[in-house]
Amino acid sequence: MKRKYQKTLELIYSRPVSANIKWKEIESLFRALGAELIEHEGSRVEVFLFNEVRVFHRPHPQPDTDKGAVSSIREWLKSNKVTP
C-alpha cells in the first residue's frame, strides 16, 4: 500500500477520532482497496467493497469528513481486517 493511503488509514484509526480527514483522501483509500464508487443524488456516494455496499454522504461545504463517518468507516475496515 502506498504511503499516502497508509497515512489516511492511520488517521482513520487515530484516537481521539480525527475531524481533519479530507473526504477525497478516504475515497482514494477505498479505490486503492478495490472499491467501486457510484455517485447518487445530492451528496450520497455508494461504496461497493468487501462484497458489501455502504452509502456515505460526501461532506459539504467543507471537505473534512465528520467524526461519525470516520468512526463508521473505521469499524467497517476493522471488521474486514484492514488495519494500519
C-alpha positions as CSV (number, residue, x, y, z in Angstrom):
1,M,0.0,0.0,0.0
2,K,1.3,3.4,-0.9
3,R,2.4,5.7,2.0
4,K,-0.4,8.2,1.1
5,Y,-3.0,5.5,1.7
6,Q,-1.3,4.2,4.8
7,K,-1.3,7.7,6.3
8,T,-5.0,8.1,5.7
9,L,-5.6,4.7,7.3
10,E,-3.6,5.8,10.3
11,L,-5.7,8.9,10.6
12,I,-8.9,6.9,10.4
13,Y,-7.6,4.7,13.3
14,S,-6.3,7.5,15.4
15,R,-7.7,8.3,18.9
16,P,-9.5,10.6,19.5
17,V,-11.4,10.4,16.3
18,S,-9.9,12.9,13.8
19,A,-12.1,15.5,12.2
20,N,-9.4,16.6,9.8
21,I,-9.5,13.9,7.2
22,K,-10.4,15.1,3.7
23,W,-13.2,13.0,2.1
24,K,-11.3,12.8,-1.2
25,E,-8.4,11.0,0.7
26,I,-10.9,8.5,2.1
27,E,-12.3,7.9,-1.4
28,S,-8.8,7.4,-2.7
29,L,-8.2,4.8,0.0
30,F,-11.4,3.0,-0.9
31,R,-10.3,2.9,-4.5
32,A,-6.8,1.6,-3.5
33,L,-8.6,-1.2,-1.6
34,G,-10.5,-2.1,-4.8
35,A,-13.8,-0.3,-4.2
36,E,-16.2,0.8,-6.8
37,L,-17.8,4.2,-6.0
38,I,-21.1,5.3,-7.5
39,E,-22.4,8.9,-7.2
40,H,-26.1,9.3,-6.3
41,E,-28.4,12.2,-5.8
42,G,-27.2,15.0,-3.6
43,S,-24.1,14.1,-1.8
44,R,-24.6,10.4,-1.5
45,V,-21.8,8.1,-2.5
46,E,-22.3,4.3,-2.7
47,V,-19.2,2.3,-1.9
48,F,-19.0,-1.4,-3.0
49,L,-16.2,-3.0,-1.1
50,F,-15.7,-6.4,0.7
51,N,-18.8,-7.7,-1.2
52,E,-20.8,-5.1,0.8
53,V,-22.5,-1.8,-0.2
54,R,-22.3,1.2,2.1
55,V,-23.7,4.6,1.5
56,F,-21.9,7.7,2.8
57,H,-22.7,11.4,2.5
58,R,-19.9,13.5,0.9
59,P,-19.3,16.4,3.3
60,H,-20.2,19.9,2.1
61,P,-19.4,22.7,2.1
62,Q,-16.2,21.8,4.0
63,P,-14.1,18.9,2.6
64,D,-13.4,17.3,6.0
65,T,-15.2,14.1,7.0
66,D,-17.2,14.3,10.2
67,K,-16.2,12.2,13.2
68,G,-19.3,9.9,13.0
69,A,-18.5,8.9,9.4
70,V,-14.8,8.3,10.3
71,S,-15.9,6.0,13.2
72,S,-18.2,4.1,10.9
73,I,-15.5,3.7,8.3
74,R,-13.0,2.6,10.9
75,E,-15.4,-0.1,12.2
76,W,-16.1,-1.3,8.6
77,L,-12.4,-1.6,7.8
78,K,-11.7,-3.2,11.1
79,S,-14.4,-5.9,10.6
80,N,-12.7,-6.7,7.3
81,K,-9.2,-6.9,8.8
82,V,-7.9,-3.7,7.2
83,T,-5.6,-2.1,9.8
84,P,-2.7,0.3,9.6
